[in-house]
Amino acid sequence: MDDRSGASWGKFSDAAEAELPQYRALSGLAVVGLLLGFLSALAIVHVGLSFIGGAAVLCCLAALVRIASAPSEISGRGLALAGLVLAILMTTAGLAREVTEQRLADIQSRTVAVQWFEYLKQGQPHKAKELENSGTGRRSLDETLWDEYLSSATTYEGLETFVAQPEILALLTLGDRADVRHYQCLKADSDSVTQVYAVTYTDDGARKSFLVEVFLKRNVFPQFGTSSWRVEASQGPWDPNKAS
């Protein structure tokens, strides 16, 4: 029997085996990183979940390092890159959304705060007090509002308590002599903002000033598809050096 066919088969087998792709294990870190990359979209819902994107980035980077150190043994580079891109994009989107909401809340709440100060400077504490009520529960800020406060002992007592606050009394006393300007936004999120205003005035030729902290809340009315800001409280004269 001719052994040449056997020799030829052996050569063919060796060549074919050499051309066969070698098995490479799929990186578990790459798979986890990709899954976390998808889950990092939750940062858009709530910025506090941004840590998921951070975990995804760490897993994907670790996977890429391991794959680079043993490319013939470990696969999954594409998965790791996809997870990395997803994590960065989704986390960035979540942070951008949070910053935008904070900025909008800052701007919108200032409108109510400025009106609150104007009413006090004009000697109309009842109108400033009414800004504590939400949009749907707020009475008309016209000449009839004073009569409504006088007609109810409860509302009038509430107004007296409001006027007795040091910062309110100071603003009413100063009137138009008070120069009110925005000092800083101390805290802001989508539904609550703390604004600080500087009140400057002249007393015996000397310029003096004090700070007033104004807490504002946003009320949402989903049934009407609207929302409104209100003054929740105020504090002053406020010393930032003594703030907790």
LINSUL-V575777 format. One record per pair of residues at least 4 apart in sequence whose C-alpha atoms are under 7 Angstrom apart, sorted by the first residue. I is the first residue (numbers start at 1). J is the second residue. Records with the same first field share a line. If there is no record, write none. Layout:
I->J, J
This chain:
3->7
4->8
5->9
6->10
7->11
8->12
9->13
10->14
11->15
12->16
13->17
14->18
15->19
16->20
24->72, 73, 74, 75
25->73, 74, 75
26->74, 75, 76
27->31, 63, 74, 75, 76
28->32
29->33, 59, 60, 63
30->34, 59, 60, 63, 76, 79, 80
31->35, 79
32->36, 59
33->37, 56, 57, 59, 60, 80, 83
34->38, 79, 80, 82, 83
35->39
36->40, 52, 53, 56
37->53, 56, 83, 84, 86, 87
38->86
39->52
40->50, 52, 53, 87, 90, 91
41->90, 91
42->46, 49
43->47, 48, 49, 50, 90, 91, 94
44->90, 93, 94, 97
47->94, 95, 98
50->54, 91
51->55
52->56
53->57, 87, 88, 91
54->58
55->59
56->60, 83, 84, 87
57->61, 84, 87
58->62
59->63
60->64, 80, 81, 83, 84
61->65
62->66
63->67, 80
64->68, 77, 80
65->69
66->70
67->71, 74, 75, 77
70->74
71->75
76->80
77->81
78->82
79->83
80->84
81->85
82->86
83->87
84->88
85->89
86->90
87->91
88->92
89->93
90->94
91->95
92->96
93->97
94->98
95->99
96->100
97->101
98->102
99->103
100->104
101->105, 189, 190
102->106, 188, 189, 190
103->107
104->108
105->109, 188, 189, 190, 193
106->110, 188, 193
109->113, 216, 229
110->114
111->115
112->116, 229, 230
113->117
114->118
115->119
116->120, 128
117->121
118->122
119->123, 124, 125, 127, 128
120->124, 125, 128, 171, 172
121->171, 172, 175, 176
122->175
123->172, 175
124->128
125->129, 163
126->130, 146, 159
127->131, 141
129->159
130->138
131->230, 231
132->230, 231, 232
133->137, 138, 230
134->138, 219, 228, 230
135->228
140->145
141->145
144->148
145->149
146->150
147->151
148->152
149->155, 156
150->156
152->156
153->157
154->158
155->159
156->160
157->161
158->162
159->163
160->164
161->165
163->168, 169
164->168, 169
165->169
166->170, 236
167->171, 212, 235, 236, 237
168->172
169->173
170->174
171->175, 178
174->178
177->201
178->199, 200, 201
179->199, 200, 201
180->197, 198, 199, 200
181->197, 198, 199
182->196, 197, 198
183->196, 197, 198
184->195, 196, 197
185->194, 195, 196
186->194, 195, 196
187->193, 194
188->192, 193, 194
189->193
191->217, 218
192->216, 217, 218
193->215, 216, 217
194->213, 214, 215, 216
195->213, 214, 215
196->211, 212, 213, 214
197->211, 212, 213
198->209, 210, 211, 212
199->209, 210, 211
200->207, 208, 209, 210
201->207, 208, 209
202->206, 207, 208
203->207, 208
210->237, 238
211->236, 237, 238, 239
212->235, 236, 237, 238
213->234, 235, 236, 238
214->233, 234, 235
215->231, 232, 233, 234
216->229, 230, 231, 232
217->229, 230, 231, 232
218->227, 228, 229, 230
219->227, 228, 229
220->226, 227, 228
221->225, 226, 227
222->226
239->243
